[in-house]
Structures are given as C-alpha cells and as structure tokens.
Amino acid sequence: MLIRDEKTREGAAIHALLRDSFDGPDEADLVTRLREAGDATLSLVAEDDGEIVGHVLLSPIAAAFPALALAPLAVDADRRAHGIGAALVRTAIARAEAMGWRALFVLGDPAYYRRFGFSTEQAAGFSSPYAGPHFMALPLGGDLPTTAGALRHAPAFAEL
C-alpha cells in the first residue's frame, strides 16, 4: 500500500469512495467544493494495486494561529481495520507539521482519534459550530499558541 498525494485525474474515484463510505454524497460533495474553492490544503490517498482504497483531506481553519481541519477520512469498506485509515492520519499529521501548521482539528470518534494525540480537552476552549464531545484538537510543533478563541472552517463546510 502506498500513501501519496491525490492526482488531479482521481477526483471521480475519490468521490465514489467517499460516497460509498458515508452512504451518501455529502462528504464527497464537500471535498469537491473544497477543491473548487482552493481550500484543499492536503489531499492524500491510499493506493493498493492501482486502486484508491482510502482518502483524507486537510483544509484551512481561520484561527488565531495556522490550523487545519482533518475531514473527511474514508477507507473502502472491504479494507477497514487493516491500518489504512491510521496510515493516512499519521501521514497527514506529519505532512501538516512539516508544512508549519500549528494544529489540526477533527470532528470524530474520540476512541479512534486519541491514538494519534487528538484531545477533546485541547479543543474545549474553542468556539465552533462543531464544538462538543467529538470535537478534538492536536497541537503540532509544541503547545497550542492559545487555548481559546473562535474557529471558522472553510466556507464549504457550511453547506453540510
């Protein structure tokens, strides 16, 4: 399996993977809107035998420091529980940190994302439409520059 940057011609395959993984088009359409708006900061795929079996996208969040949203993360239903999602998340974290971003935020299952260092406690001071028990933050390159403030996801999220 190979984790790599998405290629331009792979939009349809990624759209199909997301649509099937989330039982509908919402997340797939979100990725399309983020790309069209220029808000797909990092888009990674997991490729196995020439087939795209996983995808993760990072997009900018307006905050008091450089921050990104990790959303969505998807793995082909037949390939789940084989470490593909974890490999995508770990690669996305490493790439974001290398690019100089200071934090990642995610809305998801704390039992899954805690293994990568995400914390609901780190996100608790931030106001966001997604704030709550499944909203988590991961500091990159040290502590968060601030532990409170308003966060604004890319405009495409408002259409979910």
C-alpha positions as CSV (number, residue, x, y, z in Angstrom):
1,M,0.0,0.0,0.0
2,L,1.2,3.5,-0.9
3,I,0.1,6.8,0.8
4,R,0.6,9.6,-1.7
5,D,-0.8,13.0,-2.8
6,E,-4.0,12.9,-4.8
7,K,-3.6,13.3,-8.5
8,T,-6.0,15.7,-10.4
9,R,-7.5,12.9,-12.5
10,E,-8.5,10.9,-9.4
11,G,-11.4,13.2,-8.4
12,A,-14.1,10.8,-9.6
13,A,-12.6,7.7,-7.9
14,I,-12.3,9.7,-4.6
15,H,-15.8,11.0,-4.9
16,A,-17.1,7.4,-5.4
17,L,-15.0,6.1,-2.4
18,L,-16.4,8.9,-0.1
19,R,-20.0,8.5,-1.4
20,D,-19.9,4.7,-0.6
21,S,-18.0,5.1,2.7
22,F,-20.5,7.6,4.1
23,D,-23.7,6.2,2.5
24,G,-24.4,9.3,0.6
25,P,-22.9,12.2,-1.3
26,D,-22.5,14.9,1.5
27,E,-18.8,14.3,2.3
28,A,-17.9,13.6,-1.4
29,D,-19.6,16.9,-2.4
30,L,-17.8,18.6,0.5
31,V,-14.4,17.5,-0.9
32,T,-15.4,18.7,-4.4
33,R,-16.4,22.1,-3.0
34,L,-13.2,22.4,-1.0
35,R,-11.1,21.6,-4.1
36,E,-13.1,24.1,-6.3
37,A,-12.6,26.8,-3.7
38,G,-8.9,26.2,-3.4
39,D,-9.3,25.0,0.2
40,A,-7.9,21.5,-0.2
41,T,-4.6,22.1,1.5
42,L,-3.5,18.5,1.5
43,S,-5.4,15.6,-0.1
44,L,-3.9,12.1,0.4
45,V,-4.9,8.8,-1.0
46,A,-4.1,5.2,0.0
47,E,-3.4,3.2,-3.2
48,D,-3.3,-0.6,-3.2
49,D,-2.6,-2.5,-6.5
50,G,-3.5,0.7,-8.5
51,E,-6.9,1.1,-6.7
52,I,-7.7,4.0,-4.4
53,V,-8.8,2.4,-1.1
54,G,-8.6,5.4,1.3
55,H,-8.6,9.2,1.3
56,V,-8.0,12.1,3.8
57,L,-8.3,15.8,3.3
58,L,-6.9,18.8,5.2
59,S,-8.4,22.2,4.8
60,P,-7.7,25.6,6.4
61,I,-9.4,26.8,9.5
62,A,-9.5,30.5,10.3
63,A,-8.0,30.7,13.8
64,A,-5.5,32.9,15.8
65,F,-2.8,30.5,14.6
66,P,-2.2,28.4,11.5
67,A,-4.7,25.5,11.8
68,L,-6.3,22.8,9.6
69,A,-9.4,20.6,9.7
70,L,-9.0,16.9,9.1
71,A,-12.1,15.9,7.2
72,P,-13.2,13.7,5.8
73,L,-11.3,10.4,6.3
74,A,-12.6,7.4,4.4
75,V,-11.5,3.8,3.8
76,D,-13.1,1.3,1.4
77,A,-15.5,-0.8,3.5
78,D,-13.7,-4.0,2.4
79,R,-10.3,-2.7,3.6
80,R,-11.2,-1.3,7.0
81,A,-9.5,-2.5,10.2
82,H,-6.2,-3.0,8.3
83,G,-4.4,0.2,9.3
84,I,-5.2,2.2,6.2
85,G,-7.0,5.0,8.0
86,A,-4.3,5.1,10.6
87,A,-1.6,5.4,7.9
88,L,-3.5,8.2,6.2
89,V,-3.9,10.1,9.5
90,R,-0.3,9.7,10.6
91,T,0.9,10.8,7.2
92,A,-1.4,13.8,7.2
93,I,-0.2,14.8,10.7
94,A,3.5,14.5,9.7
95,R,3.0,16.5,6.5
96,A,1.0,19.3,8.2
97,E,3.6,19.6,10.9
98,A,6.4,19.7,8.2
99,M,4.5,22.5,6.4
100,G,4.5,24.6,9.6
101,W,0.8,24.3,10.6
102,R,0.3,24.6,14.4
103,A,-2.8,22.5,14.9
104,L,-5.3,20.0,13.4
105,F,-8.9,19.9,14.4
106,V,-11.2,16.9,13.8
107,L,-14.8,16.0,14.5
108,G,-14.9,12.3,15.0
109,D,-14.8,9.3,17.4
110,P,-12.5,10.2,20.3
111,A,-11.8,6.5,20.8
112,Y,-10.3,6.4,17.3
113,Y,-8.5,9.8,17.2
114,R,-7.0,9.8,20.7
115,R,-4.4,7.2,19.5
116,F,-2.9,10.0,17.3
117,G,-2.8,12.6,20.1
118,F,-6.1,14.4,19.4
119,S,-7.8,15.6,22.5
120,T,-11.3,16.9,23.3
121,E,-9.7,18.8,26.2
122,Q,-7.4,20.7,23.8
123,A,-10.4,21.8,21.7
124,A,-12.7,22.6,24.6
125,G,-11.8,26.4,24.7
126,F,-12.5,27.0,21.1
127,S,-15.9,28.1,19.7
128,S,-17.0,26.3,16.6
129,P,-20.3,25.0,15.1
130,Y,-18.7,21.6,15.7
131,A,-17.8,22.1,19.3
132,G,-18.8,19.3,21.6
133,P,-17.8,15.9,22.8
134,H,-16.5,14.7,19.4
135,F,-14.5,17.9,18.5
136,M,-10.8,17.4,19.1
137,A,-7.5,19.3,18.6
138,L,-4.0,18.1,18.0
139,P,-1.1,20.6,18.6
140,L,1.7,20.5,16.1
141,G,5.2,21.6,16.8
142,G,4.7,22.2,20.5
143,D,1.8,23.6,22.6
144,L,-1.1,25.4,21.0
145,P,-0.3,29.1,20.8
146,T,-3.6,29.8,22.5
147,T,-6.2,27.5,24.1
148,A,-9.3,29.5,23.3
149,G,-10.9,31.5,20.5
150,A,-13.2,31.3,17.5
151,L,-12.6,28.8,14.8
152,R,-14.1,29.1,11.3
153,H,-13.9,26.2,8.9
154,A,-13.7,26.7,5.1
155,P,-17.0,28.0,3.7
156,A,-17.7,24.7,2.0
157,F,-18.5,23.2,5.5
158,A,-21.5,25.5,5.9
159,E,-23.2,23.6,3.1
160,L,-23.2,20.2,5.0
